[in-house]
Amino acid sequence: MGLLLVILGAGAAILVLAEEGTSYNLFGYTFQPNHVEMFLAGAAAAAVLLLGLWLIALGSRRSARHRRALRGARADASHRVAELESEKRRLQEKLEKEHAANQRTAADERAADRRTTADERAADRRTTAEERAATAERAEDDRLVAGRPEQTRR
């Protein structure tokens, strides 16, 4: 809108400067203004020109303010993204540590289970060996009771 008003005001000034006489031809109409009408027409053209320049300046300031706010919003968003990425890395490291600790714990439990199972098997073997030894001793005692001579006796 401001640019349109500037073009209109500049067009009026060019029209006045281009004509040599006091009669103006515009869209098929001929105008012959007196000195007061000419002054008022010039003042109106100047007002339209200034209004157009003011609207252009106003729009430029608004655009600059909007760009500045947009740039600030982008910077804030970029800062927030950086914070979120940092938090994501921290949480990933924490998760990896927990996962490694859980794997170590599970491996320790499996090793403890294997040791316990191995200890139980060894205890079972000792018990079985002790039972065999006790059975063999009883069998020998039974032989002695049955009347067989003891070879170590003299």
Disulfide bonds with the S-S distance in Angstrom:
none
